[in-house]
Amino acid sequence: MAEAKDEGLMDEGTYRLIVIVCLVITLIISPLGIIFNIINIVVFCKLGFKESTNIILVSLAVTDICILMTLLGLTVNANLMAMGGANFDILAAVAYIVLGWPNVLTTRISGCLTTYLTFERFLCVVLPLRVKTILQKKTALTFIIALCLFSMAYSVPMYLANSIGLRFNPMSNQTSVGLIVAENSDVLEEFSISVNTIIEFTSFTLVTVFTLGLLSSYVSSAKWRKEISGVAKNSQFTNRDRKLLKMVLLISIVFIGCSLPTVIGDVVMLLVKDFNIKGRERFLFIASCAIFYNFLALNSLASFFIYLNMSSKFRKCFVEMLSVLKETKTLDTNQKL
């Protein structure tokens, strides 16, 4: 009975099965997401940065690549732990410090960028005459730089609290490489986690609120078009703005849907002390994270298809890129012949 209690709610066999299945799914989604986000960056760079929206979208693509790369590392790491092919302590330390926290950090940055994006579109609806003066390219760049600096700053206590090195394991009576926890780790780690959690819930709540506001505006689009008719001299502006609104709506809805499982998991982590990689429920925690990571990967993958379907400029530029690649390939083939 004591061993069952120490093992937690999920047994090791179930944990391994879930992780392996999630690994296969993630190993399919993540590489595709990386490729598609690289295409996103290239296309938006070709389109230029006359509007702040493109700056945010490129930043989102860069962040998504970072999320997917750390996610690939985490899934491989988790699979190795599940298969028992290497020292659990080493893999757990790498997962927590080298891959896990950077993944969490970039995910929060992505959430904040999505918040900015939805807020920008929300202001376009609420204050159409003043939004150009309020949100400029300089504002977007300042926000991105400040966000990155702040994210690095609140991560410092996490790395002061935890490090990787030689440690003595009293259970096995051996010295091995693993997670080294500082004496005041609880205070330091709790600070970083608390700030991270506040950012997560705040960005998720704000994106939800702004999305509901945008959705309401989109449903009553006839009234909205009438309101901005004084700003636009022709219907072309209105159509472009409506398409951008719809695109941002889809980005936000996908973000909310894919982030909800992680938010729920973090609530459980706050309420259940042992629901973490160090606690008694470590198997359940890792298996849950493997599932959550698939949702994050889907969120990072979906943006390409949203842009392709909702933005005529993006689609046109992408088709032109494919045409150039096809012509170049044909030319190289002919030269070889």
C-alpha positions as CSV (number, residue, x, y, z in Angstrom):
1,M,0.0,0.0,0.0
2,A,2.8,2.4,0.8
3,E,4.4,1.8,-2.6
4,A,1.2,2.5,-4.4
5,K,0.8,5.8,-2.5
6,D,4.4,6.8,-3.4
7,E,3.8,6.1,-7.0
8,G,0.8,8.5,-7.2
9,L,-2.4,8.4,-9.1
10,M,-0.8,7.2,-12.4
11,D,1.2,4.1,-12.6
12,E,4.4,4.0,-14.5
13,G,3.1,1.8,-17.3
14,T,0.3,4.2,-18.2
15,Y,2.6,7.1,-18.0
16,R,5.0,5.6,-20.4
17,L,2.3,4.7,-22.9
18,I,0.8,8.2,-22.9
19,V,4.2,9.8,-23.3
20,I,5.2,7.6,-26.2
21,V,1.9,8.2,-28.1
22,C,2.2,12.0,-27.5
23,L,5.8,11.8,-28.7
24,V,4.8,10.3,-32.1
25,I,2.1,13.0,-32.5
26,T,4.5,15.8,-31.5
27,L,7.3,14.6,-33.7
28,I,4.9,14.9,-36.7
29,I,3.5,18.3,-35.7
30,S,6.6,20.1,-34.5
31,P,8.9,19.8,-37.5
32,L,6.0,20.9,-39.8
33,G,5.3,23.8,-37.5
34,I,8.9,24.9,-37.6
35,I,9.0,24.8,-41.4
36,F,5.7,26.7,-41.8
37,N,6.7,29.4,-39.3
38,I,10.0,29.9,-41.2
39,I,7.8,30.5,-44.3
40,N,5.7,32.9,-42.3
41,I,8.8,34.9,-41.4
42,V,10.0,35.0,-45.0
43,V,6.6,36.0,-46.4
44,F,6.0,38.8,-43.9
45,C,9.5,40.1,-44.4
46,K,8.8,40.3,-48.1
47,L,5.5,42.1,-47.4
48,G,7.3,44.7,-45.4
49,F,6.6,46.3,-42.0
50,K,4.5,49.3,-43.0
51,E,2.0,48.3,-40.3
52,S,2.7,47.2,-36.7
53,T,0.6,44.1,-37.2
54,N,3.3,42.5,-39.4
55,I,5.9,43.2,-36.8
56,I,3.9,41.3,-34.2
57,L,3.1,38.4,-36.6
58,V,6.8,38.0,-37.4
59,S,7.6,38.0,-33.7
60,L,4.9,35.4,-33.1
61,A,6.5,33.2,-35.8
62,V,9.9,33.5,-34.2
63,T,8.4,32.7,-30.8
64,D,6.5,29.7,-32.2
65,I,9.8,28.3,-33.7
66,C,11.4,28.5,-30.2
67,I,8.4,26.8,-28.7
68,L,8.5,24.0,-31.2
69,M,12.2,23.5,-31.0
70,T,12.2,23.2,-27.2
71,L,9.0,21.0,-27.5
72,L,10.9,18.6,-29.8
73,G,13.6,18.3,-27.2
74,L,11.1,17.8,-24.4
75,T,9.2,15.0,-26.2
76,V,12.4,13.1,-27.0
77,N,13.6,13.6,-23.4
78,A,10.3,12.4,-22.0
79,N,10.3,9.4,-24.2
80,L,13.8,8.5,-23.0
81,M,12.5,8.7,-19.4
82,A,9.5,6.6,-20.2
83,M,11.7,3.9,-21.9
84,G,14.1,3.9,-19.0
85,G,17.1,4.0,-21.4
86,A,19.1,6.6,-19.4
87,N,19.5,8.0,-15.9
88,F,16.1,9.5,-14.8
89,D,17.7,12.2,-12.7
90,I,19.8,13.6,-15.6
91,L,16.9,13.6,-18.0
92,A,14.5,15.2,-15.5
93,A,17.1,17.9,-14.8
94,V,17.5,18.7,-18.5
95,A,13.8,18.6,-19.0
96,Y,13.2,21.1,-16.2
97,I,16.0,23.6,-16.7
98,V,17.3,23.3,-20.2
99,L,14.1,22.7,-22.1
100,G,11.1,23.1,-19.8
101,W,11.5,26.6,-18.5
102,P,12.6,28.1,-21.9
103,N,9.5,26.4,-23.4
104,V,7.3,27.9,-20.7
105,L,9.0,31.3,-21.1
106,T,8.5,31.5,-24.9
107,T,4.9,30.3,-24.5
108,R,4.2,33.2,-22.2
109,I,5.8,35.6,-24.7
110,S,3.6,34.2,-27.4
111,G,0.6,34.8,-25.2
112,C,1.6,38.4,-24.6
113,L,2.1,39.0,-28.3
114,T,-1.3,37.5,-29.0
115,T,-2.8,39.8,-26.4
116,Y,-1.2,42.8,-28.1
117,L,-2.5,41.7,-31.5
118,T,-6.1,41.3,-30.2
119,F,-5.8,44.6,-28.3
120,E,-4.7,46.3,-31.4
121,R,-7.7,45.0,-33.4
122,F,-10.0,45.8,-30.5
123,L,-8.8,49.4,-30.5
124,C,-9.4,49.6,-34.3
125,V,-13.0,48.8,-33.6
126,V,-13.5,51.0,-30.5
127,L,-11.3,53.9,-31.5
128,P,-10.9,53.8,-35.3
129,L,-10.0,57.4,-35.6
130,R,-7.2,57.3,-32.9
131,V,-5.7,53.9,-33.3
132,K,-3.1,55.0,-35.8
133,T,-1.7,57.5,-33.3
134,I,-1.9,55.2,-30.3
135,L,-0.4,52.0,-31.8
136,Q,2.5,52.7,-34.1
137,K,5.5,50.6,-35.3
138,K,7.6,52.1,-32.6
139,T,5.0,51.1,-30.0
140,A,5.1,47.5,-31.2
141,L,8.9,47.3,-31.2
142,T,9.1,48.8,-27.8
143,F,6.6,46.3,-26.5
144,I,8.5,43.3,-27.9
145,I,11.9,44.5,-26.6
146,A,10.5,45.3,-23.1
147,L,8.6,41.9,-23.1
148,C,11.8,40.0,-23.8
149,L,13.9,41.8,-21.3
150,F,11.2,41.4,-18.6
151,S,10.9,37.7,-19.4
152,M,14.7,37.2,-19.0
153,A,14.7,39.2,-15.8
154,Y,12.1,37.2,-13.9
155,S,13.8,33.9,-15.1
156,V,17.0,34.7,-13.2
157,P,15.7,33.5,-9.8
158,M,14.6,30.2,-11.4
159,Y,18.2,29.5,-12.6
160,L,19.6,30.7,-9.2
161,A,17.4,28.1,-7.5
162,N,18.1,25.2,-9.8
163,S,21.2,24.0,-11.7
164,I,22.6,20.8,-13.1
165,G,25.7,19.1,-11.6
166,L,27.0,16.2,-9.4
167,R,24.8,15.4,-6.5
168,F,24.6,12.5,-3.9
169,N,21.4,10.4,-4.1
170,P,20.8,8.9,-0.7
171,M,18.3,6.4,-2.2
172,S,20.9,4.7,-4.4
173,N,23.8,5.7,-2.2
174,Q,25.6,7.0,-5.4
175,T,26.8,10.3,-6.8
176,S,25.3,11.2,-10.2
177,V,24.5,14.1,-12.4
178,G,21.1,15.6,-11.7
179,L,19.2,18.6,-10.5
180,I,20.9,20.6,-7.8
181,V,18.6,22.6,-5.7
182,A,19.8,25.7,-3.8
183,E,19.1,26.2,-0.1
184,N,16.7,29.1,-0.7
185,S,15.3,27.5,-3.9
186,D,11.7,27.6,-2.7
187,V,11.6,31.4,-2.4
188,L,13.5,32.0,-5.7
189,E,11.6,29.4,-7.7
190,E,8.3,30.5,-6.3
191,F,9.0,34.1,-7.5
192,S,9.6,33.1,-11.1
193,I,6.7,30.6,-11.2
194,S,4.3,33.2,-9.6
195,V,5.2,35.9,-12.1
196,N,4.9,33.4,-14.9
197,T,1.5,32.2,-13.7
198,I,0.3,35.8,-13.4
199,I,1.4,36.5,-17.0
200,E,-0.3,33.3,-18.2
201,F,-3.7,34.0,-16.6
202,T,-3.6,37.7,-17.4
203,S,-2.8,37.2,-21.1
204,F,-5.3,34.3,-21.4
205,T,-8.0,36.5,-19.7
206,L,-7.3,39.6,-21.8
207,V,-7.2,37.6,-25.1
208,T,-10.5,36.0,-24.2
209,V,-12.1,39.4,-23.3
210,F,-10.7,41.2,-26.5
211,T,-11.8,38.2,-28.6
212,L,-15.3,38.3,-27.3
213,G,-15.3,42.0,-28.0
214,L,-14.0,41.5,-31.6
215,L,-16.5,38.6,-32.1
216,S,-19.4,40.8,-31.1
217,S,-18.1,43.5,-33.5
218,Y,-17.7,41.0,-36.3
219,V,-21.3,39.7,-35.8
220,S,-22.6,43.2,-36.1
221,S,-20.3,44.0,-39.0
222,A,-22.9,46.0,-40.8
223,K,-23.0,48.5,-38.0
224,W,-19.2,48.5,-37.7
225,R,-18.7,49.2,-41.4
226,K,-21.1,52.2,-41.0
227,E,-19.0,53.5,-38.1
228,I,-15.7,53.4,-40.0
229,S,-17.2,54.7,-43.3
230,G,-16.1,58.2,-42.2
231,V,-12.5,57.1,-42.0
232,A,-12.4,55.1,-45.2
233,K,-12.9,56.9,-48.5
234,N,-13.7,53.6,-50.3
235,S,-14.9,50.2,-49.5
236,Q,-11.4,48.7,-50.1
237,F,-10.2,49.9,-46.7
238,T,-13.3,48.4,-45.1
239,N,-12.9,45.0,-46.7
240,R,-9.2,44.9,-45.8
241,D,-9.9,45.8,-42.2
242,R,-12.7,43.3,-42.0
243,K,-10.4,40.5,-43.3
244,L,-7.7,41.4,-40.8
245,L,-10.3,41.4,-38.0
246,K,-11.5,38.0,-39.0
247,M,-7.9,36.7,-39.2
248,V,-7.0,38.0,-35.8
249,L,-10.2,36.5,-34.5
250,L,-9.2,33.1,-35.7
251,I,-5.7,33.4,-34.3
252,S,-7.2,34.4,-30.9
253,I,-9.8,31.6,-30.9
254,V,-7.2,28.9,-31.7
255,F,-4.9,30.4,-29.0
256,I,-7.7,30.2,-26.4
257,G,-8.6,26.7,-27.4
258,C,-5.1,25.4,-27.4
259,S,-4.1,27.3,-24.2
260,L,-7.1,26.2,-22.1
261,P,-5.7,22.7,-21.2
262,T,-2.4,24.2,-20.0
263,V,-4.2,26.8,-18.0
264,I,-6.3,24.1,-16.3
265,G,-3.1,22.1,-15.7
266,D,-1.4,25.1,-14.1
267,V,-4.4,25.6,-11.8
268,V,-4.1,22.0,-10.7
269,M,-0.3,22.5,-10.2
270,L,-1.1,25.5,-7.9
271,L,-3.7,23.5,-5.9
272,V,-1.9,20.2,-5.7
273,K,1.5,20.4,-4.1
274,D,2.8,17.0,-5.5
275,F,1.7,17.8,-9.1
276,N,5.1,18.7,-10.4
277,I,8.3,16.9,-11.7
278,K,9.7,16.7,-8.2
279,G,6.6,15.5,-6.4
280,R,4.8,12.2,-5.9
281,E,2.5,12.8,-8.9
282,R,5.5,13.3,-11.3
283,F,4.2,10.6,-13.7
284,L,0.8,12.2,-14.0
285,F,2.5,15.6,-14.3
286,I,4.8,14.5,-17.2
287,A,2.0,12.7,-19.0
288,S,-0.2,15.7,-18.7
289,C,2.5,18.0,-20.0
290,A,3.0,15.7,-23.0
291,I,-0.6,16.1,-23.8
292,F,-0.5,19.9,-23.2
293,Y,2.5,20.2,-25.5
294,N,0.6,18.8,-28.4
295,F,-2.0,21.6,-28.0
296,L,0.8,24.2,-28.0
297,A,2.3,22.6,-31.1
298,L,-1.1,22.8,-32.8
299,N,-1.4,26.5,-31.9
300,S,2.0,27.2,-33.4
301,L,1.2,25.2,-36.6
302,A,-2.2,26.7,-37.2
303,S,-1.0,30.2,-37.9
304,F,0.3,29.4,-41.4
305,F,-3.0,28.0,-42.5
306,I,-4.9,31.0,-41.1
307,Y,-2.7,33.4,-42.9
308,L,-2.9,31.4,-46.1
309,N,-6.7,31.4,-46.1
310,M,-7.4,34.8,-44.6
311,S,-4.7,37.1,-46.1
312,S,-4.7,37.6,-49.9
313,K,-1.3,39.4,-49.7
314,F,0.2,36.5,-47.8
315,R,-1.3,33.9,-50.2
316,K,-0.1,35.8,-53.2
317,C,3.4,36.2,-51.9
318,F,3.6,32.5,-50.9
319,V,2.4,31.4,-54.4
320,E,5.0,33.7,-56.0
321,M,7.7,32.2,-53.8
322,L,6.6,28.7,-54.9
323,S,6.7,29.8,-58.5
324,V,10.2,31.1,-58.2
325,L,11.4,27.9,-56.5
326,K,9.7,25.8,-59.2
327,E,11.3,27.9,-62.0
328,T,14.7,27.7,-60.3
329,K,14.4,23.9,-60.0
330,T,13.4,23.6,-63.6
331,L,16.3,25.8,-64.7
332,D,18.8,23.7,-62.7
333,T,17.4,20.5,-64.1
334,N,17.7,21.8,-67.7
335,Q,21.3,22.9,-67.1
336,K,22.2,19.4,-65.8
337,L,20.7,17.9,-68.9
